[in-house]
Amino acid sequence: MTATTAAASRLLVRARTGGPQDDEQGPKLLEHVLGWTLVVLLAVFVTRAGLM
C-alpha cells in the first residue's frame, strides 16, 4: 500500500457520518412498529369522534 492510498483510506474511514445506513435492524423495526401503532390509534380516535 502506498502512502497516498493509506492516507486516502484513513480519510474515508474518518469521513463517515453515521447516517441511516449505519443503523441496525432493531431500532428501525421498533420505529416502524411504533409508527404503525400511531396510525392505527389516530384512525380509532377519528372514527370514534365521528369525523369520518
N, CA, C and O atoms as a GROMACS GRO file, in nm:
protein
  208
    1MET      N    1   0.085  -0.117   0.000
    1MET     CA    2   0.000   0.000   0.000
    1MET      C    3   0.090   0.124   0.000
    1MET      O    4   0.184   0.133   0.078
    2THR      N    5   0.059   0.216  -0.087
    2THR     CA    6   0.139   0.338  -0.093
    2THR      C    7   0.094   0.437   0.014
    2THR      O    8  -0.010   0.418   0.078
    3ALA      N    9   0.171   0.540   0.032
    3ALA     CA   10   0.140   0.639   0.136
    3ALA      C   11   0.012   0.715   0.103
    3ALA      O   12  -0.067   0.746   0.192
    4THR      N   13  -0.009   0.744  -0.026
    4THR     CA   14  -0.131   0.818  -0.061
    4THR      C   15  -0.255   0.731  -0.046
    4THR      O   16  -0.361   0.780  -0.008
    5THR      N   17  -0.242   0.602  -0.076
    5THR     CA   18  -0.356   0.512  -0.060
    5THR      C   19  -0.391   0.497   0.088
    5THR      O   20  -0.508   0.496   0.125
    6ALA      N   21  -0.289   0.485   0.172
    6ALA     CA   22  -0.312   0.474   0.316
    6ALA      C   23  -0.376   0.600   0.370
    6ALA      O   24  -0.468   0.593   0.451
    7ALA      N   25  -0.330   0.716   0.325
    7ALA     CA   26  -0.388   0.842   0.371
    7ALA      C   27  -0.531   0.856   0.323
    7ALA      O   28  -0.617   0.903   0.398
    8ALA      N   29  -0.557   0.817   0.200
    8ALA     CA   30  -0.693   0.828   0.145
    8ALA      C   31  -0.788   0.735   0.219
    8ALA      O   32  -0.901   0.774   0.249
    9SER      N   33  -0.745   0.612   0.247
    9SER     CA   34  -0.833   0.520   0.318
    9SER      C   35  -0.858   0.566   0.461
    9SER      O   36  -0.967   0.546   0.515
   10ARG      N   37  -0.758   0.627   0.522
   10ARG     CA   38  -0.775   0.678   0.657
   10ARG      C   39  -0.877   0.793   0.658
   10ARG      O   40  -0.957   0.804   0.750
   11LEU      N   41  -0.874   0.878   0.555
   11LEU     CA   42  -0.970   0.988   0.544
   11LEU      C   43  -1.111   0.935   0.520
   11LEU      O   44  -1.209   0.989   0.572
   12LEU      N   45  -1.122   0.829   0.440
   12LEU     CA   46  -1.255   0.772   0.415
   12LEU      C   47  -1.315   0.714   0.542
   12LEU      O   48  -1.435   0.726   0.566
   13VAL      N   49  -1.232   0.652   0.623
   13VAL     CA   50  -1.281   0.596   0.749
   13VAL      C   51  -1.324   0.709   0.842
   13VAL      O   52  -1.426   0.697   0.911
   14ARG      N   53  -1.249   0.818   0.844
   14ARG     CA   54  -1.282   0.931   0.930
   14ARG      C   55  -1.405   1.008   0.882
   14ARG      O   56  -1.477   1.065   0.963
   15ALA      N   57  -1.429   1.008   0.751
   15ALA     CA   58  -1.534   1.091   0.694
   15ALA      C   59  -1.674   1.034   0.714
   15ALA      O   60  -1.772   1.100   0.680
   16ARG      N   61  -1.686   0.915   0.767
   16ARG     CA   62  -1.817   0.855   0.785
   16ARG      C   63  -1.897   0.936   0.888
   16ARG      O   64  -1.844   0.977   0.991
   17THR      N   65  -2.023   0.959   0.858
   17THR     CA   66  -2.106   1.043   0.944
   17THR      C   67  -2.200   0.963   1.033
   17THR      O   68  -2.262   1.020   1.123
   18GLY      N   69  -2.211   0.834   1.010
   18GLY     CA   70  -2.303   0.754   1.090
   18GLY      C   71  -2.446   0.778   1.051
   18GLY      O   72  -2.534   0.785   1.137
   19GLY      N   73  -2.472   0.790   0.924
   19GLY     CA   74  -2.607   0.815   0.874
   19GLY      C   75  -2.698   0.693   0.883
   19GLY      O   76  -2.664   0.596   0.951
   20PRO      N   77  -2.812   0.698   0.817
   20PRO     CA   78  -2.912   0.591   0.828
   20PRO      C   79  -2.862   0.454   0.787
   20PRO      O   80  -2.911   0.353   0.838
   21GLN      N   81  -2.765   0.446   0.696
   21GLN     CA   82  -2.717   0.316   0.653
   21GLN      C   83  -2.641   0.244   0.764
   21GLN      O   84  -2.618   0.123   0.754
   22ASP      N   85  -2.601   0.314   0.869
   22ASP     CA   86  -2.528   0.252   0.979
   22ASP      C   87  -2.620   0.201   1.090
   22ASP      O   88  -2.574   0.135   1.183
   23ASP      N   89  -2.749   0.231   1.081
   23ASP     CA   90  -2.841   0.185   1.185
   23ASP      C   91  -2.857   0.034   1.179
   23ASP      O   92  -2.848  -0.027   1.072
   24GLU      N   93  -2.881  -0.024   1.293
   24GLU     CA   94  -2.905  -0.168   1.297
   24GLU      C   95  -3.054  -0.194   1.277
   24GLU      O   96  -3.134  -0.100   1.277
   25GLN      N   97  -3.089  -0.319   1.259
   25GLN     CA   98  -3.226  -0.355   1.229
   25GLN      C   99  -3.320  -0.329   1.348
   25GLN      O  100  -3.436  -0.294   1.327
   26GLY      N  101  -3.273  -0.345   1.470
   26GLY     CA  102  -3.358  -0.332   1.588
   26GLY      C  103  -3.427  -0.197   1.599
   26GLY      O  104  -3.551  -0.194   1.602
   27PRO      N  105  -3.356  -0.086   1.604
   27PRO     CA  106  -3.421   0.044   1.615
   27PRO      C  107  -3.510   0.076   1.495
   27PRO      O  108  -3.614   0.140   1.511
   28LYS      N  109  -3.472   0.032   1.378
   28LYS     CA  110  -3.552   0.058   1.259
   28LYS      C  111  -3.686  -0.017   1.269
   28LYS      O  112  -3.791   0.037   1.234
   29LEU      N  113  -3.680  -0.140   1.316
   29LEU     CA  114  -3.802  -0.219   1.332
   29LEU      C  115  -3.892  -0.158   1.439
   29LEU      O  116  -4.014  -0.149   1.420
   30LEU      N  117  -3.834  -0.116   1.549
   30LEU     CA  118  -3.912  -0.053   1.656
   30LEU      C  119  -3.978   0.075   1.608
   30LEU      O  120  -4.094   0.101   1.638
   31GLU      N  121  -3.904   0.154   1.532
   31GLU     CA  122  -3.960   0.278   1.478
   31GLU      C  123  -4.077   0.249   1.383
   31GLU      O  124  -4.177   0.320   1.384
   32HIS      N  125  -4.063   0.146   1.303
   32HIS     CA  126  -4.168   0.108   1.209
   32HIS      C  127  -4.295   0.064   1.284
   32HIS      O  128  -4.406   0.105   1.249
   33VAL      N  129  -4.278  -0.020   1.386
   33VAL     CA  130  -4.392  -0.068   1.464
   33VAL      C  131  -4.460   0.047   1.538
   33VAL      O  132  -4.583   0.054   1.540
   34LEU      N  133  -4.382   0.136   1.597
   34LEU     CA  134  -4.441   0.249   1.669
   34LEU      C  135  -4.514   0.344   1.573
   34LEU      O  136  -4.616   0.401   1.608
   35GLY      N  137  -4.461   0.360   1.453
   35GLY     CA  138  -4.527   0.445   1.355
   35GLY      C  139  -4.663   0.389   1.314
   35GLY      O  140  -4.761   0.463   1.307
   36TRP      N  141  -4.670   0.258   1.288
   36TRP     CA  142  -4.797   0.198   1.251
   36TRP      C  143  -4.895   0.198   1.368
   36TRP      O  144  -5.016   0.212   1.348
   37THR      N  145  -4.844   0.183   1.490
   37THR     CA  146  -4.930   0.191   1.608
   37THR      C  147  -4.993   0.330   1.617
   37THR      O  148  -5.112   0.342   1.648
   38LEU      N  149  -4.916   0.432   1.593
   38LEU     CA  150  -4.968   0.569   1.594
   38LEU      C  151  -5.074   0.588   1.486
   38LEU      O  152  -5.176   0.653   1.511
   39VAL      N  153  -5.053   0.532   1.369
   39VAL     CA  154  -5.151   0.544   1.260
   39VAL      C  155  -5.282   0.477   1.300
   39VAL      O  156  -5.389   0.532   1.277
   40VAL      N  157  -5.275   0.359   1.359
   40VAL     CA  158  -5.396   0.286   1.399
   40VAL      C  159  -5.469   0.361   1.509
   40VAL      O  160  -5.591   0.373   1.505
   41LEU      N  161  -5.396   0.411   1.608
   41LEU     CA  162  -5.460   0.486   1.716
   41LEU      C  163  -5.527   0.614   1.664
   41LEU      O  164  -5.636   0.649   1.709
   42LEU      N  165  -5.463   0.682   1.574
   42LEU     CA  166  -5.522   0.801   1.515
   42LEU      C  167  -5.651   0.766   1.439
   42LEU      O  168  -5.749   0.839   1.448
   43ALA      N  169  -5.649   0.655   1.366
   43ALA     CA  170  -5.769   0.612   1.294
   43ALA      C  171  -5.882   0.578   1.390
   43ALA      O  172  -5.998   0.610   1.363
   44VAL      N  173  -5.850   0.514   1.501
   44VAL     CA  174  -5.952   0.480   1.601
   44VAL      C  175  -6.011   0.607   1.660
   44VAL      O  176  -6.133   0.617   1.672
   45PHE      N  177  -5.928   0.703   1.696
   45PHE     CA  178  -5.979   0.828   1.753
   45PHE      C  179  -6.065   0.906   1.653
   45PHE      O  180  -6.167   0.963   1.690
   46VAL      N  181  -6.024   0.907   1.528
   46VAL     CA  182  -6.101   0.980   1.426
   46VAL      C  183  -6.236   0.916   1.405
   46VAL      O  184  -6.336   0.986   1.394
   47THR      N  185  -6.241   0.784   1.399
   47THR     CA  186  -6.370   0.717   1.376
   47THR      C  187  -6.459   0.726   1.500
   47THR      O  188  -6.581   0.740   1.487
   48ARG      N  189  -6.402   0.719   1.619
   48ARG     CA  190  -6.484   0.731   1.741
   48ARG      C  191  -6.539   0.872   1.758
   48ARG      O  192  -6.647   0.890   1.812
   49ALA      N  193  -6.465   0.972   1.712
   49ALA     CA  194  -6.511   1.109   1.724
   49ALA      C  195  -6.614   1.143   1.617
   49ALA      O  196  -6.674   1.251   1.620
   50GLY      N  197  -6.636   1.054   1.523
   50GLY     CA  198  -6.735   1.076   1.418
   50GLY      C  199  -6.688   1.170   1.310
   50GLY      O  200  -6.769   1.230   1.240
   51LEU      N  201  -6.559   1.184   1.295
   51LEU     CA  202  -6.506   1.274   1.193
   51LEU      C  203  -6.494   1.207   1.057
   51LEU      O  204  -6.461   1.273   0.958
   52MET      N  205  -6.520   1.079   1.052
   52MET     CA  206  -6.505   1.007   0.927
   52MET      C  207  -6.633   0.935   0.892
   52MET      O  208  -6.639   0.868   0.788
   0.00000   0.00000   0.00000
